[in-house]
């Protein structure tokens, strides 16, 4: 792929972008030295972005031929202290051949504009500690939140904690007459 003739533009992701975005998610996992942990499929991403009640949103940076060069996948969070929503950027990635074209800045500027337009006060994301993009993030005014320590509950520990409620876990059958775990289930 050659570099774009003009600066990339950013637009909301469309269903026909899903294969390219999935490929870039896998490229990102490779870059972060964890390709074996990435299992995203086109079907999963399509359902998350374009299903009946999407809770994930996406934007793509495209070249002058409308080919995706990078993406941002995000969702809403909520600050109980500020009393308003914010944007949590799950992943941002620009293909190596498109780095330095402004694609990453345009993606972040698009999300910042969404925050401002909607009255959200925060755009947040996590970054792997050794990522050289830290210099770029600092250059746009992002600050490191080093007083907060991340936690994750997953796998067997997640299942074990859920089982403490005495409800069936995903994949198990409910006893006859048992109430569903969620009122809408």
Secondary structure, DSSP 8 states (H G I E B T S, - for coil): ----SS--EEEE--GGGHHHHHHHHHHHHHHTT-GGG----HHHHHHHHHSTT---EEEEEE-TT--EEEEEEEEEEEETTTTEEEEEEEEEEE-GGGTTTTHHHHHHHHHHHHHHHHT---EEE---TT-THHHHHHHTT----TTS------HHHHHHHHHTTT---TTS---TT---SSTT-
